[in-house]
């Protein structure tokens, strides 16, 4: 179970480190806003995908803790 927990924690760390930084790049991309400054589909889709990745990170941490506690 320790290997499972480590893998889940590594996954969570990756998601928390990489995706918020990627969001900054996406938000600064010229395709992120239209001429009026409104968010485009490009920005909205990426924001949703990044939010999902961060939820997966949270679930990974919870599952990793459960694995260490022997609940899995």
WOMOJO-V557504 format. One line per field, one symbol per residue. burial: 1 if it has 9 or more other C-alpha atoms within 8 Angstrom, else 0. A space follows every 10 residues. Layout:
burial: ???
This chain:
burial: 0001110110 1110110011 0010010000 0111000011 0111011001 0011011101 1011111100 00
